[in-house]
Amino acid sequence: MTNSDSFYKKATLILLGIILLVYVLFTLADILVPIAFSLLLAILLNPLNNRLLKLRVPKVLAILLTLLFALLVIGTILYLLSTQILQFGEMLPTLKQKFTQILTDLQHYMETAFGVSIQKQTQFLKDTASGGKALVGRTVSSVLGIFSLLFLIPVYIFLFLLYKPLILNFLFEVFSSKNTRYVADILHETKTAIQSYIVGILIEASIVAVMNSVALMLLGVPYAILLGVIGAILNMIPYIGGVIAIALPVLMATVTKDGYSTQLGILGAYALIQFIDNNILVPRIVSSKVQINALISILAVLLGGALWGVSGMFLSIPFVAVLKIIFDRIDYLQPWGKLLGDQIPESYPGQVPAVPKIVTEKKIL
């Protein structure tokens, strides 16, 4: 067998393996998504659990106290937002009616100015809405998704923390003893990277939520705090979430206010916030934790959205970060780790050297 035949055979097997893996991930999304979120949250809560164990708190009680702390934090945030959530729910019919009127006026304008019939516009909106519903529905709207949020995720977190020694022991035993150091390094770096990334992204989101809310309140946009927090959560999705985060308050201002000055103010304020976020917060808080380049980040978010919907968008970056840690530790996979990273080499093999400039002296006659 020639080298080319061996290469094509190996490439075919790898491609079939990737296709099979993607098919399994897509088919079992309802089961794997809550498990993935639970694993990330268990890694995040692990330091608190370990601290309670060092205080000689019984293991089961330590895990329950850790879960109680997490639930109290989430409950406090929801309580602070509950007033605006209730008010938004009461005003929803009025907002829907006004939005419908604005949409009708816009359709007539599009028909007059560009010759696009209302039927075609309506069909386009239906197709777009159905696509968005399919994207979100796999995570939020399904009964299993809601059930997972209320019951399965806390149970999974409890079990991950309870059986952590069993899982770690399995990972060490499944590899040969000569690879123990590599496995330990990968596990330690993975845990540190995920913990640092989640903590960093939560700190960044909190700062962005405050800036969003203050800006919207100064501009007089209704439900400023609610929209500011939603915008900060959407901003966790790299690049794509920021666009949606800006669109929501602009849409709210369009529905509730006359003129366009508020919308322009929102665009200006959010542009400033995005500048601060991208140039100050992210490099200092988040990017230092997960070194993934922008191209891979965008592709990962898009592929995660296609595979697991909105949940896949949130999970894509931590997943790629774990892959990079593994790739960097295995010799023959290190080129893939460099491809995922953000370090741009100054030169590469086969690069044509730059032709030096020839400086000629100008003769003075």
Backbone torsions as a table, in degrees:
resi	resn	phi	psi	omega
1	MET	NA	128.3	-178.6
2	THR	-75.6	166.8	179.1
3	ASN	-63.4	-37.4	179.9
4	SER	-66.0	-40.1	177.8
5	ASP	-63.2	-41.5	178.9
6	SER	-63.7	-39.3	179.6
7	PHE	-64.4	-46.4	-178.5
8	TYR	-66.0	-36.9	178.4
9	LYS	-65.0	-44.1	179.8
10	LYS	-65.4	-43.0	179.9
11	ALA	-63.2	-38.9	179.0
12	THR	-64.4	-43.4	179.2
13	LEU	-63.7	-40.9	178.8
14	ILE	-64.5	-42.6	179.8
15	LEU	-63.5	-42.8	177.9
16	LEU	-64.1	-37.7	178.0
17	GLY	-64.8	-40.9	178.2
18	ILE	-64.7	-43.3	179.4
19	ILE	-61.8	-43.3	179.0
20	LEU	-64.0	-41.4	179.5
21	LEU	-63.2	-45.6	179.4
22	VAL	-63.0	-39.9	178.9
23	TYR	-62.8	-43.1	179.5
24	VAL	-65.7	-44.1	179.6
25	LEU	-61.9	-40.3	-179.7
26	PHE	-70.1	-43.0	-176.6
27	THR	-67.6	-39.0	-176.3
28	LEU	-99.1	26.8	-175.9
29	ALA	-58.2	-43.2	-177.8
30	ASP	-61.4	-26.4	179.6
31	ILE	-90.7	-40.8	-172.1
32	LEU	-79.6	-31.0	-177.9
33	VAL	-61.3	-51.8	177.3
34	PRO	-62.6	-32.2	177.3
35	ILE	-65.6	-41.6	-180.0
36	ALA	-64.4	-45.8	177.6
37	PHE	-62.6	-40.7	-179.5
38	SER	-63.8	-39.4	179.7
39	LEU	-65.3	-42.3	177.7
40	LEU	-62.9	-44.5	-179.7
41	LEU	-68.3	-34.5	177.6
42	ALA	-65.0	-40.5	176.9
43	ILE	-65.1	-38.9	178.8
44	LEU	-65.3	-40.2	-177.1
45	LEU	-84.9	-7.5	-175.8
46	ASN	-59.1	-41.6	178.4
47	PRO	-59.5	-40.5	177.4
48	LEU	-63.9	-41.7	178.5
49	ASN	-63.1	-42.1	179.2
50	ASN	-64.6	-37.6	179.3
51	ARG	-64.9	-39.2	177.4
52	LEU	-66.3	-37.2	178.3
53	LEU	-65.5	-36.8	178.2
54	LYS	-66.7	-24.4	176.1
55	LEU	-84.0	11.6	177.3
56	ARG	66.4	28.4	171.9
57	VAL	-77.3	134.6	178.4
58	PRO	-54.2	147.6	-170.4
59	LYS	-57.2	-50.4	-177.9
60	VAL	-63.7	-42.2	179.5
61	LEU	-65.3	-38.2	178.4
62	ALA	-61.9	-41.7	179.0
63	ILE	-66.5	-42.2	179.6
64	LEU	-63.8	-39.9	177.7
65	LEU	-65.9	-37.0	177.6
66	THR	-63.5	-45.5	177.9
67	LEU	-64.5	-39.3	178.9
68	LEU	-62.3	-40.7	177.8
69	PHE	-61.6	-45.0	180.0
70	ALA	-63.0	-43.2	179.5
71	LEU	-65.3	-36.1	177.8
72	LEU	-65.2	-40.1	178.6
73	VAL	-63.3	-47.6	179.7
74	ILE	-64.1	-42.3	179.7
75	GLY	-63.4	-37.8	178.4
76	THR	-64.2	-42.8	178.7
77	ILE	-62.8	-45.3	179.5
78	LEU	-64.8	-35.6	178.9
79	TYR	-65.7	-42.0	179.6
80	LEU	-64.8	-29.8	-179.9
81	LEU	-93.0	-6.9	-171.8
82	SER	-60.9	-38.7	-178.6
83	THR	-60.6	-48.1	-179.2
84	GLN	-69.9	-32.3	178.0
85	ILE	-64.6	-43.6	178.8
86	LEU	-65.4	-43.6	178.7
87	GLN	-63.2	-39.0	178.5
88	PHE	-64.7	-39.5	178.2
89	GLY	-64.6	-37.8	178.7
90	GLU	-69.0	-33.4	-176.4
91	MET	-90.5	-2.1	-175.4
92	LEU	-58.5	-44.4	178.3
93	PRO	-59.3	-41.1	178.7
94	THR	-65.2	-42.3	178.2
95	LEU	-63.4	-39.4	179.7
96	LYS	-64.2	-42.2	-179.9
97	GLN	-64.2	-44.3	-179.6
98	LYS	-68.6	-37.7	178.0
99	PHE	-64.3	-37.8	177.9
100	THR	-63.3	-40.2	178.7
101	GLN	-64.7	-43.1	178.4
102	ILE	-63.8	-40.5	179.6
103	LEU	-64.7	-39.6	178.4
104	THR	-63.9	-44.3	177.9
105	ASP	-62.3	-39.5	179.4
106	LEU	-66.2	-38.5	178.5
107	GLN	-63.9	-41.8	177.8
108	HIS	-64.7	-38.0	177.7
109	TYR	-64.7	-43.5	179.1
110	MET	-63.1	-37.2	179.3
111	GLU	-68.2	-40.3	-178.4
112	THR	-73.6	-43.4	-173.2
113	ALA	-81.2	-38.3	-172.5
114	PHE	-118.3	-2.6	176.9
115	GLY	73.5	18.5	178.0
116	VAL	-89.3	119.5	-175.9
117	SER	-65.5	154.0	179.8
118	ILE	-63.7	-34.4	178.9
119	GLN	-61.0	-44.1	180.0
120	LYS	-66.2	-39.8	178.6
121	GLN	-63.5	-42.5	179.9
122	THR	-63.9	-41.9	179.5
123	GLN	-65.1	-39.3	177.7
124	PHE	-63.0	-43.2	178.7
125	LEU	-64.4	-38.0	178.1
126	LYS	-64.5	-43.3	179.1
127	ASP	-63.7	-42.7	179.0
128	THR	-64.2	-42.9	-179.5
129	ALA	-64.9	-39.8	-179.9
130	SER	-66.6	-37.5	177.0
131	GLY	-65.9	-43.1	177.7
132	GLY	-64.8	-37.9	178.8
133	LYS	-65.4	-38.6	177.9
134	ALA	-66.0	-36.1	-179.8
135	LEU	-67.0	-46.0	-177.3
136	VAL	-80.4	-31.0	-172.5
137	GLY	-63.1	-30.8	-178.3
138	ARG	-65.9	-19.2	-176.5
139	THR	-111.8	-45.5	-168.3
140	VAL	-100.2	-46.4	-168.5
141	SER	-79.1	-23.6	-176.7
142	SER	-69.8	150.6	178.9
143	VAL	-62.8	-38.9	179.8
144	LEU	-64.9	-36.0	179.0
145	GLY	-63.0	-45.2	178.5
146	ILE	-66.0	-41.4	178.6
147	PHE	-61.5	-38.3	179.8
148	SER	-64.2	-43.2	-178.7
149	LEU	-64.0	-36.9	-174.6
150	LEU	-84.5	-29.3	-171.6
151	PHE	-131.0	-52.5	-170.4
152	LEU	-65.0	-43.9	-175.7
153	ILE	-61.8	-47.7	175.5
154	PRO	-59.7	-37.8	179.0
155	VAL	-65.4	-44.9	179.0
156	TYR	-61.7	-42.2	178.8
157	ILE	-60.8	-45.0	178.6
158	PHE	-58.3	-45.2	-177.4
159	LEU	-69.9	-37.7	177.7
160	PHE	-62.6	-43.3	179.6
161	LEU	-70.0	-35.1	-179.4
162	LEU	-69.3	-43.0	-175.9
163	TYR	-100.0	20.7	179.4
164	LYS	-56.9	-47.7	178.7
165	PRO	-60.0	-37.5	179.8
166	LEU	-64.8	-42.9	-179.4
167	ILE	-66.7	-43.7	-179.8
168	LEU	-65.8	-40.2	178.2
169	ASN	-62.1	-39.2	177.2
170	PHE	-62.6	-44.1	-178.3
171	LEU	-64.2	-34.3	177.5
172	PHE	-74.0	-39.4	-176.9
173	GLU	-75.6	-25.8	-177.4
174	VAL	-71.5	-21.6	175.5
175	PHE	-103.4	159.6	-179.4
176	SER	-68.2	161.0	-175.3
177	SER	-64.8	-26.0	-179.4
178	LYS	-70.9	-16.8	179.2
179	ASN	-98.5	9.3	-176.8
180	THR	-58.7	-42.7	-178.6
181	ARG	-64.0	-41.8	179.3
182	TYR	-64.0	-42.6	179.6
183	VAL	-63.4	-42.8	179.3
184	ALA	-62.9	-42.3	179.5
185	ASP	-64.3	-43.2	-179.5
186	ILE	-63.6	-44.7	179.9
187	LEU	-64.1	-42.6	-179.6
188	HIS	-65.4	-45.9	-179.1
189	GLU	-67.1	-37.0	178.2
190	THR	-63.6	-46.7	179.0
191	LYS	-61.6	-45.3	-179.3
192	THR	-64.4	-42.8	-178.2
193	ALA	-65.0	-44.1	-178.8
194	ILE	-67.1	-44.3	178.8
195	GLN	-61.6	-46.5	-178.6
196	SER	-65.5	-40.2	-179.1
197	TYR	-64.8	-46.6	-177.7
198	ILE	-66.1	-44.1	177.8
199	VAL	-61.8	-43.8	179.2
200	GLY	-62.4	-42.9	-178.1
201	ILE	-69.5	-32.2	177.2
202	LEU	-69.9	-40.6	177.0
203	ILE	-64.1	-45.4	178.8
204	GLU	-60.6	-44.9	-179.2
205	ALA	-63.3	-37.8	178.8
206	SER	-63.6	-43.8	179.2
207	ILE	-65.6	-43.3	179.5
208	VAL	-64.8	-38.6	178.8
209	ALA	-61.5	-42.5	178.7
210	VAL	-64.3	-45.8	-179.2
211	MET	-64.4	-42.7	177.5
212	ASN	-60.0	-47.6	-176.4
213	SER	-64.3	-43.4	179.3
214	VAL	-62.6	-44.3	-179.6
215	ALA	-62.2	-44.3	-178.8
216	LEU	-69.4	-36.2	176.7
217	MET	-65.6	-40.8	178.3
218	LEU	-64.4	-30.9	179.0
219	LEU	-85.7	-5.0	177.7
220	GLY	76.6	25.3	179.6
221	VAL	-80.1	130.1	178.2
222	PRO	-61.5	149.7	178.0
223	TYR	56.5	44.5	-174.3
224	ALA	-61.5	-44.7	-177.2
225	ILE	-66.1	-44.0	-179.6
226	LEU	-61.6	-47.3	179.7
227	LEU	-67.0	-35.2	177.9
228	GLY	-64.9	-41.4	178.9
229	VAL	-68.9	-43.6	177.8
230	ILE	-60.5	-41.2	177.8
231	GLY	-62.5	-39.0	178.6
232	ALA	-66.8	-37.9	178.1
233	ILE	-66.8	-44.1	178.1
234	LEU	-64.6	-30.4	-179.9
235	ASN	-65.8	-16.1	175.5
236	MET	-66.2	-23.0	176.0
237	ILE	-82.4	112.8	-173.9
238	PRO	-56.4	134.1	170.6
239	TYR	67.2	-53.5	-175.2
240	ILE	-75.4	-42.5	-177.7
241	GLY	-62.8	-33.8	-179.8
242	GLY	-62.4	-36.0	179.1
243	VAL	-66.1	-44.2	179.1
244	ILE	-66.3	-36.6	-180.0
245	ALA	-62.3	-34.2	177.6
246	ILE	-76.2	-36.3	-175.4
247	ALA	-65.7	-34.6	-175.9
248	LEU	-64.0	-53.0	178.3
249	PRO	-66.6	-32.2	176.4
250	VAL	-62.7	-42.0	177.5
251	LEU	-65.1	-41.5	178.2
252	MET	-62.5	-42.8	178.6
253	ALA	-65.7	-36.1	178.8
254	THR	-64.7	-38.0	-177.4
255	VAL	-77.1	-34.1	-170.6
256	THR	-103.4	-13.4	-175.7
257	LYS	-128.6	155.7	176.7
258	ASP	-92.8	152.3	179.8
259	GLY	79.9	-171.9	-175.6
260	TYR	-129.0	8.3	-178.7
261	SER	-66.7	-39.7	179.5
262	THR	-64.6	-42.0	178.8
263	GLN	-61.3	-42.6	178.0
264	LEU	-64.8	-38.1	176.2
265	GLY	-63.0	-39.8	178.0
266	ILE	-63.8	-44.5	179.5
267	LEU	-61.2	-42.6	179.0
268	GLY	-66.3	-44.2	-179.5
269	ALA	-65.1	-44.2	-179.6
270	TYR	-69.4	-31.4	175.9
271	ALA	-64.0	-41.3	177.1
272	LEU	-65.6	-42.3	179.3
273	ILE	-63.8	-42.4	178.5
274	GLN	-63.8	-37.0	177.5
275	PHE	-63.1	-46.7	178.0
276	ILE	-62.4	-42.0	-178.2
277	ASP	-64.4	-48.4	-174.5
278	ASN	-73.9	-29.5	-173.9
279	ASN	-104.6	-15.5	-178.8
280	ILE	-122.2	-54.8	-173.9
281	LEU	-71.0	-53.8	-175.5
282	VAL	-62.2	-48.4	-179.8
283	PRO	-61.6	-34.1	-175.1
284	ARG	-89.1	-27.0	-173.0
285	ILE	-108.2	-43.7	-170.8
286	VAL	-104.0	-51.0	-173.4
287	SER	-63.2	-28.3	178.0
288	SER	-68.7	-17.2	-179.5
289	LYS	-91.2	-39.5	-176.7
290	VAL	-127.5	109.9	-176.4
291	GLN	-91.9	79.7	178.2
292	ILE	-118.5	132.3	-177.6
293	ASN	-75.0	163.6	-172.5
294	ALA	-63.9	-39.8	-178.6
295	LEU	-61.2	-48.2	179.9
296	ILE	-65.6	-36.4	179.5
297	SER	-61.4	-46.7	-179.8
298	ILE	-63.7	-46.5	179.8
299	LEU	-61.9	-41.1	-179.7
300	ALA	-64.0	-41.8	179.4
301	VAL	-64.3	-44.6	-179.8
302	LEU	-64.7	-44.3	179.1
303	LEU	-67.2	-39.0	176.9
304	GLY	-63.3	-39.1	176.8
305	GLY	-65.6	-39.8	178.6
306	ALA	-67.9	-30.4	-176.0
307	LEU	-86.4	-50.0	-173.3
308	TRP	-125.0	16.8	178.3
309	GLY	69.5	-146.7	-178.1
310	VAL	-61.3	-37.7	178.2
311	SER	-60.3	-40.7	178.8
312	GLY	-62.7	-33.1	177.5
313	MET	-65.2	-41.2	179.2
314	PHE	-70.8	-35.0	-175.1
315	LEU	-85.4	-13.1	-170.8
316	SER	-64.3	-46.2	-176.1
317	ILE	-66.4	-48.2	174.7
318	PRO	-57.9	-37.0	179.5
319	PHE	-63.9	-45.2	179.4
320	VAL	-66.0	-36.2	177.7
321	ALA	-61.9	-41.2	177.2
322	VAL	-64.8	-42.2	177.4
323	LEU	-59.1	-42.3	-179.4
324	LYS	-63.6	-40.8	178.5
325	ILE	-61.4	-43.1	179.2
326	ILE	-66.2	-45.4	-178.6
327	PHE	-61.5	-40.5	-178.1
328	ASP	-66.3	-21.5	-176.6
329	ARG	-94.2	-10.1	-179.3
330	ILE	-112.6	124.9	-169.7
331	ASP	-55.1	-52.7	-174.0
332	TYR	-76.0	-5.1	175.8
333	LEU	-105.6	-0.3	-177.6
334	GLN	-60.2	-36.6	175.3
335	PRO	-57.3	-36.3	177.6
336	TRP	-67.8	-37.3	176.3
337	GLY	-62.6	-39.9	177.3
338	LYS	-66.2	-36.0	179.0
339	LEU	-63.5	-35.6	179.3
340	LEU	-76.5	-25.4	-175.2
341	GLY	-76.9	177.0	-176.9
342	ASP	-109.4	13.2	177.1
343	GLN	-87.2	114.6	-179.1
344	ILE	-94.7	119.3	-179.9
345	PRO	-68.4	148.6	179.9
346	GLU	-74.2	-25.0	179.1
347	SER	-148.1	169.6	179.5
348	TYR	-147.4	155.4	-178.9
349	PRO	-59.0	137.6	179.2
350	GLY	85.9	1.7	-179.7
351	GLN	-70.5	133.7	178.9
352	VAL	-74.6	122.9	-178.5
353	PRO	-65.8	146.5	-179.8
354	ALA	-67.2	138.4	179.3
355	VAL	-78.5	122.0	-178.6
356	PRO	-65.6	142.9	179.2
357	LYS	-72.9	137.3	179.1
358	ILE	-94.1	115.5	-178.6
359	VAL	-93.2	120.3	179.5
360	THR	-110.2	140.3	179.2
361	GLU	-84.0	134.3	178.8
362	LYS	-84.9	120.8	-178.9
363	LYS	-74.0	134.8	177.5
364	ILE	-96.9	117.0	-178.5
365	LEU	-82.5	NA	NA
